[in-house]
């Protein structure tokens, strides 16, 4: 149990050092996946984000896949099940689990043996997507691994939300600046006409 807490603390410390509002979220999340692979002792970790316009989960961050390269219906596979039900899953024999969506392996050429997946919940408990790790190098995923993944998911969800809010703020500030400049230009024109 003490090893689990130490591992959680070390991962939280690594991830918290990455989360800067002015950093590009793509870079932050890619580096987060690198650290998650190390701490989970897994071959691959990835983030699927929900896209409401097409009702799909799209790969957002992975070290070896391009953003949006893989899209799946929101209720397909283990990730879809986790997203819809908002409950984590540990699957230690992927091809024997009826939730497993083997088409993703066929698309990527990656062979999933086992996986662990948890929902990405924001502070309002909205599900943004899922976070998962695949192919633990040293055996099966455990409940201790799940606790570590859930910690990472909370931190990743905060980073995604903060990034979205920061971008919204930048857009609003730019619109306000343009509006003020337009008013200033219009008032200059009015005084020029007098």
HELIX and SHEET records of a PDB file:
HELIX    1   1 UNK A    2  UNK A   16  1                                  15    
HELIX    2   2 UNK A   25  UNK A   40  1                                  16    
HELIX    3   3 UNK A   77  UNK A   85  1                                   9    
HELIX    4   4 UNK A   94  UNK A   96  5                                   3    
HELIX    5   5 UNK A  103  UNK A  108  1                                   6    
HELIX    6   6 UNK A  143  UNK A  193  1                                  51    
SHEET    1   A 6 UNK A  71  UNK A  73  0                                        
SHEET    2   A 6 UNK A  56  UNK A  62 -1                                        
SHEET    3   A 6 UNK A  42  UNK A  51 -1                                        
SHEET    4   A 6 UNK A 127  UNK A 136 -1                                        
SHEET    5   A 6 UNK A 115  UNK A 121 -1                                        
SHEET    6   A 6 UNK A  89  UNK A  91 -1                                        
END                                                                             
